[in-house]
Amino acid sequence: MHDWGTYAHNATALFVIANPIGVTPLFISLTNRQTEEQRRHTARLTATTVIIVLITAMFLGEAILHLFGIRMASFRAGGGILILLMAIAMLQARPSPTHHTAEESKEAAVRDEVAVVPLGIPLVAGPGAISTVIIYADQATTWFDMTMLFLTVLCVAGSVWIALHLSDRIRVVLGTTGINIVTRLLGLILAAVGVEFLADGLAQLLPGLANQK
């Protein structure tokens, strides 16, 4: 029987990490000199970049970890810590340093094409999203599980495209305060996801500790 609760949980976690609404202020800033058609192109290319990066991580991530001799349990614990750091930044309504640095933002400001870097990578499909997809792909036991994860990635990329396409309307409706409130709420959910990853990883690395009562 298919575990629809798990599928919904995975989709929610990946959506929160991508944080499409939180991306809109930077999108507006980086595309303020573009025409409307160019902005639509940037939104489409950003979503396409997210799909390519996350699908690649989904199918090749575990093999890359094995290549470097990294155990999935260690990666899960490390991913949990990374996601917790992202959640803390979101709770403070500030950009996560795992997404982009000030130097990267300055460089992006003078580039003509910002869809791939920094919008697609690492702002949306950053270390947190990549780690999450790899972990969920490892947890998948059937092709149906992988198909659902694939569809989740497509839905998240679609939500990113919609948010960027409607970025001006989102800014008008929510404003900076509204976007920050949404970001903080998503950060709270993300913190729980990070703790879950960290606990699962530590339980596998330290089974004796997990069995203590």
Backbone as CSV, one residue per row, in Angstrom:
resi,resn,N_x,N_y,N_z,CA_x,CA_y,CA_z,C_x,C_y,C_z
1,MET,0.847,-1.199,0.000,0.000,0.000,0.000,0.884,1.252,0.000
2,HIS,0.478,2.237,-0.770,1.257,3.465,-0.880,1.060,4.343,0.354
3,ASP,2.171,4.905,0.823,2.142,5.750,2.015,1.956,7.205,1.585
4,TRP,0.706,7.608,1.422,0.428,8.959,0.947,0.829,10.015,1.972
5,GLY,0.801,9.648,3.253,1.234,10.585,4.278,2.700,10.946,4.118
6,THR,3.524,9.937,3.806,4.947,10.187,3.582,5.167,11.041,2.347
7,TYR,4.417,10.761,1.299,4.554,11.558,0.077,4.205,13.024,0.349
8,ALA,3.138,13.245,1.104,2.738,14.614,1.438,3.795,15.294,2.302
9,HIS,4.358,14.530,3.244,5.419,15.056,4.113,6.626,15.473,3.284
10,ASN,7.044,14.610,2.351,8.203,14.910,1.516,7.958,16.141,0.649
11,ALA,6.755,16.222,0.089,6.429,17.361,-0.764,6.439,18.662,0.032
12,THR,5.891,18.612,1.237,5.863,19.805,2.087,7.269,20.253,2.445
13,ALA,8.117,19.286,2.820,9.490,19.617,3.204,10.249,20.259,2.052
14,LEU,10.130,19.682,0.860,10.865,20.222,-0.279,10.330,21.593,-0.681
15,PHE,9.021,21.777,-0.577,8.432,23.085,-0.883,8.934,24.141,0.094
16,VAL,8.983,23.787,1.362,9.435,24.739,2.380,10.886,25.124,2.142
17,ILE,11.722,24.144,1.798,13.134,24.429,1.561,13.305,25.329,0.338
18,ALA,12.543,25.051,-0.714,12.629,25.885,-1.919,12.140,27.306,-1.643
19,ASN,11.106,27.436,-0.809,10.569,28.735,-0.389,10.346,29.680,-1.575
20,PRO,9.435,29.312,-2.481,9.222,30.138,-3.680,8.872,31.589,-3.376
21,ILE,8.052,31.816,-2.354,7.659,33.194,-2.032,8.851,33.997,-1.538
22,GLY,9.713,33.359,-0.750,10.880,34.054,-0.233,11.893,34.425,-1.301
23,VAL,11.816,33.771,-2.459,12.752,34.049,-3.548,12.361,35.315,-4.310
24,THR,11.091,35.684,-4.243,10.592,36.772,-5.092,11.293,38.120,-4.899
25,PRO,11.652,38.530,-3.667,12.329,39.834,-3.549,13.648,39.897,-4.316
26,LEU,14.449,38.816,-4.236,15.719,38.816,-4.959,15.481,38.757,-6.468
27,PHE,14.462,38.011,-6.873,14.123,37.946,-8.299,13.783,39.337,-8.824
28,ILE,12.978,40.066,-8.085,12.601,41.425,-8.501,13.832,42.320,-8.585
29,SER,14.722,42.181,-7.605,15.932,43.005,-7.575,16.857,42.700,-8.751
30,LEU,17.019,41.414,-9.061,17.966,41.014,-10.102,17.425,41.222,-11.514
31,THR,16.117,41.353,-11.644,15.523,41.485,-12.986,14.894,42.858,-13.211
32,ASN,15.261,43.826,-12.380,14.599,45.136,-12.477,14.918,45.873,-13.775
33,ARG,15.976,45.467,-14.468,16.318,46.111,-15.739,15.850,45.296,-16.942
34,GLN,15.223,44.181,-16.691,14.761,43.330,-17.781,13.368,43.736,-18.249
35,THR,13.092,43.430,-19.515,11.742,43.635,-20.027,10.829,42.546,-19.465
36,GLU,9.533,42.710,-19.670,8.584,41.720,-19.166,8.827,40.352,-19.797
37,GLU,9.133,40.334,-21.080,9.406,39.064,-21.758,10.683,38.425,-21.217
38,GLN,11.701,39.231,-20.947,12.945,38.709,-20.382,12.720,38.149,-18.980
39,ARG,11.876,38.793,-18.214,11.586,38.302,-16.861,10.850,36.971,-16.919
40,ARG,9.929,36.842,-17.865,9.233,35.563,-18.023,10.214,34.465,-18.422
41,HIS,11.156,34.819,-19.296,12.185,33.854,-19.695,13.043,33.462,-18.497
42,THR,13.406,34.433,-17.677,14.212,34.155,-16.483,13.474,33.232,-15.527
43,ALA,12.181,33.462,-15.348,11.379,32.606,-14.469,11.330,31.179,-14.994
44,ARG,11.137,31.024,-16.310,11.093,29.679,-16.901,12.435,28.980,-16.774
45,LEU,13.509,29.698,-17.047,14.836,29.092,-16.995,15.215,28.726,-15.564
46,THR,14.803,29.534,-14.608,15.056,29.207,-13.198,14.370,27.906,-12.819
47,ALA,13.101,27.766,-13.188,12.361,26.540,-12.881,12.984,25.338,-13.572
48,THR,13.422,25.514,-14.816,14.069,24.418,-15.546,15.367,24.008,-14.873
49,THR,16.131,24.986,-14.412,17.380,24.697,-13.699,17.116,23.888,-12.439
50,VAL,16.076,24.263,-11.711,15.708,23.534,-10.491,15.391,22.081,-10.819
51,ILE,14.629,21.856,-11.881,14.281,20.483,-12.272,15.533,19.683,-12.600
52,ILE,16.416,20.240,-13.420,17.618,19.517,-13.845,18.503,19.171,-12.657
53,VAL,18.729,20.139,-11.781,19.621,19.918,-10.635,19.048,18.879,-9.676
54,LEU,17.775,19.009,-9.327,17.190,18.108,-8.335,16.966,16.706,-8.891
55,ILE,16.604,16.584,-10.168,16.454,15.254,-10.762,17.810,14.567,-10.858
56,THR,18.852,15.325,-11.195,20.205,14.758,-11.215,20.605,14.266,-9.834
57,ALA,20.325,15.064,-8.809,20.627,14.649,-7.434,19.823,13.421,-7.043
58,MET,18.603,13.353,-7.509,17.714,12.239,-7.183,18.277,10.915,-7.688
59,PHE,18.819,10.902,-8.908,19.280,9.651,-9.511,20.774,9.389,-9.314
60,LEU,21.574,10.421,-9.142,23.023,10.232,-9.051,23.601,10.580,-7.688
61,GLY,22.799,11.191,-6.822,23.323,11.650,-5.538,23.932,10.551,-4.693
62,GLU,23.224,9.443,-4.552,23.723,8.356,-3.710,24.997,7.755,-4.291
63,ALA,25.065,7.632,-5.616,26.266,7.093,-6.254,27.469,8.000,-5.999
64,ILE,27.242,9.308,-6.023,28.331,10.251,-5.751,28.808,10.117,-4.307
65,LEU,27.869,9.930,-3.383,28.256,9.731,-1.981,29.095,8.476,-1.827
66,HIS,28.691,7.394,-2.484,29.461,6.149,-2.422,30.854,6.344,-3.015
67,LEU,30.934,7.142,-4.080,32.220,7.394,-4.725,33.209,8.028,-3.755
68,PHE,32.712,8.894,-2.888,33.570,9.568,-1.913,33.580,8.864,-0.560
69,GLY,32.949,7.706,-0.488,32.966,6.929,0.748,32.163,7.543,1.877
70,ILE,31.121,8.279,1.548,30.284,8.921,2.565,29.072,8.052,2.838
71,ARG,28.870,7.695,4.091,27.709,6.884,4.450,26.448,7.739,4.441
72,MET,25.336,7.117,4.072,24.074,7.846,4.019,23.674,8.361,5.396
73,ALA,23.994,7.593,6.447,23.655,8.036,7.801,24.381,9.340,8.141
74,SER,25.661,9.413,7.770,26.427,10.633,8.015,25.881,11.793,7.193
75,PHE,25.524,11.497,5.950,24.972,12.535,5.081,23.633,13.025,5.607
76,ARG,22.836,12.090,6.133,21.528,12.477,6.676,21.703,13.391,7.895
77,ALA,22.652,13.049,8.777,22.901,13.885,9.954,23.438,15.255,9.539
78,GLY,24.383,15.255,8.593,24.919,16.524,8.114,23.865,17.363,7.419
79,GLY,23.009,16.706,6.636,21.921,17.421,5.981,20.958,18.024,6.985
80,GLY,20.728,17.305,8.086,19.862,17.824,9.137,20.416,19.093,9.758
81,ILE,21.732,19.099,9.994,22.371,20.295,10.555,22.267,21.465,9.576
82,LEU,22.529,21.176,8.305,22.445,22.214,7.276,21.044,22.812,7.198
83,ILE,20.039,21.953,7.220,18.657,22.423,7.137,18.277,23.209,8.386
84,LEU,18.797,22.801,9.535,18.550,23.564,10.761,19.124,24.975,10.653
85,LEU,20.317,25.095,10.092,20.918,26.418,9.902,20.067,27.274,8.963
86,MET,19.556,26.642,7.909,18.666,27.358,6.999,17.403,27.805,7.719
87,ALA,16.858,26.921,8.561,15.630,27.243,9.294,15.848,28.414,10.240
88,ILE,17.000,28.434,10.909,17.304,29.535,11.827,17.352,30.858,11.066
89,ALA,17.981,30.835,9.880,18.034,32.049,9.066,16.636,32.486,8.639
90,MET,15.779,31.531,8.289,14.412,31.864,7.875,13.607,32.410,9.044
91,LEU,13.807,31.858,10.233,13.093,32.350,11.409,13.474,33.791,11.731
92,GLN,14.676,34.178,11.330,15.125,35.556,11.521,14.841,36.421,10.295
93,ALA,14.155,35.816,9.301,13.783,36.521,8.064,14.993,37.141,7.378
94,ARG,16.064,36.376,7.306,17.250,36.853,6.593,17.725,35.753,5.650
95,PRO,18.447,36.115,4.588,18.918,35.117,3.633,19.860,34.122,4.293
96,SER,19.717,32.862,3.934,20.608,31.847,4.474,21.960,31.933,3.784
97,PRO,23.077,31.865,4.542,24.400,31.894,3.919,24.662,30.676,3.050
98,THR,23.849,29.610,3.210,24.012,28.440,2.347,23.419,28.687,0.973
99,HIS,22.625,29.735,0.823,22.010,30.037,-0.465,22.942,30.870,-1.334
100,HIS,23.394,31.983,-0.810,24.296,32.820,-1.575,24.978,33.798,-0.635
101,THR,26.167,34.245,-1.040,26.918,35.198,-0.236,26.727,36.602,-0.797
102,ALA,27.193,37.585,-0.035,27.090,38.970,-0.500,27.889,39.170,-1.786
103,GLU,29.057,38.512,-1.875,29.881,38.631,-3.075,29.162,38.062,-4.291
104,GLU,28.472,36.935,-4.100,27.729,36.330,-5.207,26.581,37.230,-5.650
105,SER,25.936,37.883,-4.696,24.839,38.788,-5.040,25.345,39.977,-5.854
106,LYS,26.517,40.526,-5.466,27.087,41.647,-6.207,27.460,41.224,-7.625
107,GLU,28.038,40.026,-7.746,28.411,39.536,-9.071,27.178,39.318,-9.936
108,ALA,26.122,38.787,-9.317,24.892,38.518,-10.069,24.250,39.807,-10.563
109,ALA,24.432,40.884,-9.800,23.779,42.147,-10.149,24.273,42.711,-11.475
110,VAL,25.492,42.345,-11.888,26.048,42.878,-13.130,25.985,41.864,-14.260
111,ARG,25.400,40.720,-14.021,25.283,39.704,-15.059,23.954,39.843,-15.787
112,ASP,23.959,39.473,-17.063,22.732,39.529,-17.851,21.827,38.344,-17.541
113,GLU,22.405,37.180,-17.317,21.615,35.977,-17.083,21.756,35.543,-15.628
114,VAL,20.678,35.673,-14.883,20.710,35.341,-13.456,19.831,34.145,-13.138
115,ALA,19.222,33.549,-14.159,18.275,32.458,-13.914,18.965,31.218,-13.365
116,VAL,20.114,30.865,-13.951,20.814,29.654,-13.510,21.526,29.915,-12.191
117,VAL,22.352,30.960,-12.178,23.071,31.382,-10.972,22.811,32.872,-10.785
118,PRO,22.307,33.310,-9.648,22.101,32.553,-8.403,20.673,32.063,-8.159
119,LEU,19.719,32.395,-9.054,18.327,32.057,-8.750,18.102,30.549,-8.706
120,GLY,18.497,29.849,-9.795,18.298,28.401,-9.804,19.213,27.701,-8.828
121,ILE,20.515,28.008,-8.958,21.542,27.476,-8.063,22.314,28.664,-7.506
122,PRO,22.450,28.826,-6.230,21.990,27.923,-5.163,20.742,28.410,-4.415
123,LEU,20.065,29.449,-4.944,18.987,30.042,-4.155,17.826,29.075,-3.950
124,VAL,17.382,28.415,-5.022,16.276,27.456,-4.890,16.818,26.037,-4.753
125,ALA,17.554,25.596,-5.751,18.140,24.250,-5.706,19.516,24.333,-5.062
126,GLY,19.519,24.680,-3.794,20.756,24.820,-3.047,21.116,23.558,-2.287
127,PRO,22.100,23.649,-1.401,22.527,22.471,-0.636,21.400,21.805,0.135
128,GLY,20.501,22.597,0.708,19.401,22.017,1.480,18.464,21.200,0.623
129,ALA,18.056,21.758,-0.517,17.145,21.039,-1.413,17.813,19.807,-1.996
130,ILE,19.071,19.935,-2.389,19.794,18.793,-2.953,19.933,17.685,-1.919
131,SER,20.303,18.044,-0.693,20.430,17.048,0.379,19.107,16.342,0.631
132,THR,18.038,17.107,0.652,16.717,16.532,0.923,16.310,15.539,-0.151
133,VAL,16.532,15.890,-1.407,16.172,14.991,-2.504,16.991,13.704,-2.441
134,ILE,18.278,13.816,-2.153,19.122,12.619,-2.052,18.641,11.716,-0.922
135,ILE,18.310,12.302,0.211,17.840,11.519,1.359,16.514,10.840,1.043
136,TYR,15.591,11.564,0.438,14.290,10.976,0.107,14.427,9.902,-0.969
137,ALA,15.351,10.091,-1.903,15.585,9.068,-2.927,16.141,7.797,-2.292
138,ASP,16.989,7.960,-1.286,17.528,6.793,-0.573,16.431,6.059,0.189
139,GLN,15.460,6.787,0.700,14.364,6.173,1.446,13.352,5.480,0.537
140,ALA,13.351,5.819,-0.744,12.401,5.220,-1.685,12.720,3.739,-1.872
141,THR,11.711,2.904,-1.782,11.903,1.451,-1.905,11.281,0.881,-3.174
142,THR,10.445,1.641,-3.856,9.791,1.168,-5.076,9.886,2.244,-6.156
143,TRP,9.588,1.826,-7.385,9.578,2.792,-8.475,8.451,3.800,-8.302
144,PHE,7.384,3.382,-7.635,6.294,4.323,-7.381,6.764,5.434,-6.446
145,ASP,7.569,5.058,-5.445,8.133,6.066,-4.539,8.982,7.073,-5.321
146,MET,9.814,6.547,-6.234,10.661,7.429,-7.034,9.824,8.307,-7.966
147,THR,8.754,7.723,-8.501,7.872,8.500,-9.372,7.225,9.649,-8.606
148,MET,6.797,9.372,-7.380,6.182,10.415,-6.566,7.192,11.507,-6.219
149,LEU,8.441,11.114,-5.965,9.477,12.104,-5.691,9.743,12.940,-6.940
150,PHE,9.756,12.284,-8.088,9.940,12.989,-9.354,8.832,14.019,-9.566
151,LEU,7.593,13.604,-9.318,6.456,14.519,-9.462,6.530,15.659,-8.446
152,THR,7.045,15.352,-7.252,7.215,16.390,-6.234,8.185,17.463,-6.708
153,VAL,9.291,17.023,-7.302,10.272,17.973,-7.839,9.630,18.850,-8.912
154,LEU,8.839,18.233,-9.787,8.165,18.998,-10.837,7.194,20.019,-10.241
155,CYS,6.465,19.607,-9.210,5.506,20.518,-8.566,6.215,21.678,-7.885
156,VAL,7.329,21.387,-7.224,8.093,22.449,-6.562,8.635,23.430,-7.596
157,ALA,9.191,22.892,-8.684,9.693,23.766,-9.749,8.556,24.594,-10.341
158,GLY,7.387,23.977,-10.486,6.228,24.709,-10.986,5.810,25.827,-10.052
159,SER,5.865,25.562,-8.751,5.509,26.602,-7.774,6.513,27.748,-7.808
160,VAL,7.783,27.414,-8.059,8.800,28.458,-8.187,8.501,29.328,-9.407
161,TRP,8.169,28.688,-10.518,7.844,29.442,-11.736,6.646,30.359,-11.511
162,ILE,5.613,29.843,-10.869,4.413,30.651,-10.605,4.749,31.841,-9.708
163,ALA,5.527,31.580,-8.648,5.880,32.658,-7.716,6.691,33.746,-8.409
164,LEU,7.651,33.342,-9.238,8.463,34.336,-9.944,7.632,35.075,-10.989
165,HIS,6.761,34.350,-11.662,5.908,34.966,-12.678,4.974,36.009,-12.059
166,LEU,4.556,35.754,-10.818,3.631,36.658,-10.126,4.339,37.476,-9.044
167,SER,5.641,37.622,-9.160,6.427,38.253,-8.093,5.958,39.672,-7.774
168,ASP,5.631,40.446,-8.790,5.177,41.821,-8.539,3.858,41.836,-7.771
169,ARG,2.950,40.948,-8.136,1.671,40.877,-7.433,1.866,40.411,-5.994
170,ILE,2.768,39.449,-5.812,3.039,38.965,-4.457,3.590,40.093,-3.595
171,ARG,4.477,40.899,-4.176,5.050,42.018,-3.418,3.973,43.027,-3.040
172,VAL,3.044,43.281,-3.957,1.974,44.245,-3.677,1.030,43.715,-2.605
173,VAL,0.656,42.440,-2.718,-0.321,41.853,-1.794,0.278,41.636,-0.409
174,LEU,1.464,41.035,-0.360,2.060,40.681,0.930,2.956,41.778,1.484
175,GLY,3.689,42.439,0.598,4.654,43.415,1.074,5.836,42.721,1.736
176,THR,6.813,43.505,2.138,7.997,42.936,2.785,7.641,42.243,4.088
177,THR,6.758,42.864,4.874,6.363,42.272,6.158,5.658,40.938,5.952
178,GLY,4.756,40.885,4.999,4.030,39.647,4.741,4.943,38.532,4.282
179,ILE,5.879,38.855,3.394,6.833,37.848,2.920,7.690,37.344,4.073
180,ASN,8.102,38.248,4.963,8.899,37.838,6.121,8.103,36.941,7.064
181,ILE,6.824,37.231,7.232,5.985,36.394,8.093,5.870,34.988,7.514
182,VAL,5.616,34.908,6.209,5.529,33.597,5.557,6.848,32.851,5.687
183,THR,7.952,33.563,5.498,9.272,32.941,5.603,9.512,32.391,7.003
184,ARG,9.109,33.126,8.027,9.281,32.657,9.405,8.437,31.410,9.675
185,LEU,7.213,31.396,9.181,6.359,30.220,9.375,6.952,28.999,8.687
186,LEU,7.452,29.183,7.474,8.084,28.078,6.766,9.365,27.645,7.473
187,GLY,10.074,28.602,8.065,11.286,28.268,8.808,11.003,27.379,9.997
188,LEU,9.872,27.600,10.648,9.490,26.755,11.783,9.267,25.315,11.332
189,ILE,8.581,25.152,10.204,8.371,23.807,9.661,9.701,23.188,9.253
190,LEU,10.554,23.992,8.644,11.848,23.494,8.186,12.720,23.047,9.349
191,ALA,12.630,23.739,10.477,13.397,23.339,11.655,13.017,21.927,12.094
192,ALA,11.728,21.620,12.050,11.274,20.279,12.420,11.820,19.234,11.455
193,VAL,11.862,19.571,10.164,12.420,18.646,9.172,13.899,18.407,9.443
194,GLY,14.628,19.476,9.750,16.047,19.338,10.047,16.311,18.473,11.260
195,VAL,15.532,18.661,12.316,15.680,17.841,13.523,15.396,16.378,13.200
196,GLU,14.400,16.140,12.360,14.051,14.769,11.983,15.198,14.101,11.231
197,PHE,15.780,14.800,10.272,16.921,14.257,9.536,18.089,13.985,10.476
198,LEU,18.380,14.945,11.345,19.499,14.806,12.270,19.289,13.631,13.208
199,ALA,18.080,13.495,13.747,17.783,12.393,14.666,17.895,11.044,13.969
200,ASP,17.383,10.951,12.741,17.475,9.693,11.996,18.923,9.330,11.712
201,GLY,19.721,10.326,11.321,21.125,10.068,11.039,21.888,9.623,12.267
202,LEU,21.664,10.298,13.394,22.345,9.921,14.635,21.895,8.552,15.120
203,ALA,20.622,8.220,14.912,20.120,6.908,15.326,20.813,5.793,14.555
204,GLN,21.142,6.049,13.288,21.844,5.043,12.496,23.327,4.997,12.831
205,LEU,23.903,6.151,13.129,25.326,6.194,13.468,25.591,5.688,14.876
206,LEU,24.659,5.960,15.795,24.812,5.588,17.204,23.594,4.795,17.656
207,PRO,23.446,3.559,17.176,22.249,2.776,17.525,22.113,2.519,19.015
208,GLY,23.232,2.418,19.712,23.172,2.197,21.153,22.537,3.366,21.872
209,LEU,22.861,4.572,21.415,22.275,5.769,22.015,20.778,5.836,21.744
210,ALA,20.384,5.412,20.551,18.972,5.463,20.181,18.141,4.472,20.976
211,ASN,18.772,3.370,21.407,18.033,2.333,22.129,17.955,2.588,23.624
212,GLN,18.649,3.612,24.105,18.599,3.906,25.531,17.241,4.457,25.915
213,LYS,16.754,4.081,27.051,15.467,4.554,27.561,15.680,5.472,28.762
